C-alpha cells in the first residue's frame, strides 16, 4: 500500500485541439489553479516525431524569456485576475503543427532561474503538463 501525505496537485487546462491557416496568429490559453504571480509558467511543444522544444516562459514577476528560434514571433502573456497564461504564435506555418504544453515552474526552482539557461534542464525538470494538439493546414 502506498501512502502519500502532503501531496498537492495543480491543475492546468487548455484546449484539446486547435487548427490554424498558414499566416494566421494562434493563441492558446492555459487556465491554471495556482497563482501566476507566485510561479512561472512555461510553454513547450513537440512536433510529430521530433524532440521537445522549449518555447518560453513568463516568470512570476511577469518578465519573459524566449528560445531564440521563437523570438519575435512568440508572445507569452497572462491574466493575473483569472490565472490564465496565453501563448501567442504569429505567422503560423505547417511546421508549427505540434503538441503544445503549458507547464508550471517546479517549486524548488523558483529562485533558480539560471538553471533554465540549459535547455536539457528545462526538459527534465518541468512537471504538471497539459497539452493542445495544433494542426496548421498546408
N, C-alpha and C positions, 0 to 999 in steps of 0.2 A: 504494500500500500504506500502510495506517495502522498505526502502531506506538504503543502506549500503555505507558509504563513507570510503575511505582509506582501503578497503578490498584487501588483496593481497593473492593470492592462489599459492602455489608452486606446481610443477608437479614432480611426481616420477613415473618412468616407469620401469617395469620389465616383464619378460615373463609370459604369462598367465598360462602355464603349462610346466612341465618338468617331465622326468622319469629317473630312475636310477636302476642299478642292485645292489644287495647286495654286499658290499665290495668296491664299487666304491666311488670315490670322486666327489661330486657335487658342482658346482659353480653357484650361482645365481647373476646376475649383476643388479644393480638398478641405472638407469640414473636419475639424479636429476637436477632441474632447478636452484637450489641455489648453492652457493659456498661451497664445502665440507671443506674448510679451515675456514669458518665462523660459521658453525653449525655442531653439531654431528648428526650421522645417526645410528639408532637402527635397530636391526633385532629381530623379534618376530615370533613365529609360533603357530599354533593351530591345533593339531591332531584332527581328526574327533571325535566329541562328547566329547572333553576334553577342559580344560581351556587354555587360552593363556599362552604361555611360553616365557618369555624374554630370548633371547639368548646372546645378547651382543651389544656393541656399539663401534663405532670409533668416538672419540671426534674431535672437530675442530682442536685441537692441533696435532692430529694424534695418540694419545695414545688410548689404548683399555681397556675395561673391559668386562669380560665374566661371564655368570652364571656358577656356579661351576659344574653343571651337563654337561655342554658343553665344559668345559676347556680341552684343549689338542686335541680336535677333530674338533674344530671350529676356523676359522681364518677370521677376517674381515679386508679387505684392501681397498684402494681407489686409484683412478687415479685423481690427482688434476687438471690435464690439461683438462680432459674430464668430470669432475664431475660425476664420476661413483664410486659406492660403491659395493664391492663384498663380498658375504658370501660364504665361502668355508667350506664344511662339509665333513669330510673324514669317511671312513668305514661305508658307508650307511647301514642301517638296515630297515626292513619292518616297524618298529616302528617310523621311521623318515618320513613316509608318513604324510603330513600335508599341511596346507596352510601357506606359509611363507610371512611375511610382512616386508617391509622396511619402516621406519618412520623417519621423520625429528624431531630433538630435538625442543621442544617448545621454542620460542624465550625468553620468560620470565624466562626460567630455564637455560639459557646459562651459568650463573655464579653460579649456584646452583647444581652442580653435586652431592653433598651429598644427595639430595633428592632421587636420583636414587638408593640409597642403599636399599630402601624399594621397593620390587617388586610390591606391590599394587599401589604405586605412579606411577611406570613405566606404568602399565596397564591403569591407569586413565588419565594420562597426555599426552600420545602420540597421535598425530594428523597427518592428511595428509598421510594416509596409501595407499599402493598399494600391490597387492598380487600375489604370484605364487603358484599354486597348484602342489605339488610334490608327485609322486607316486613311491614307491620303490617296485619292484617286489618281490614276496615271493619265 
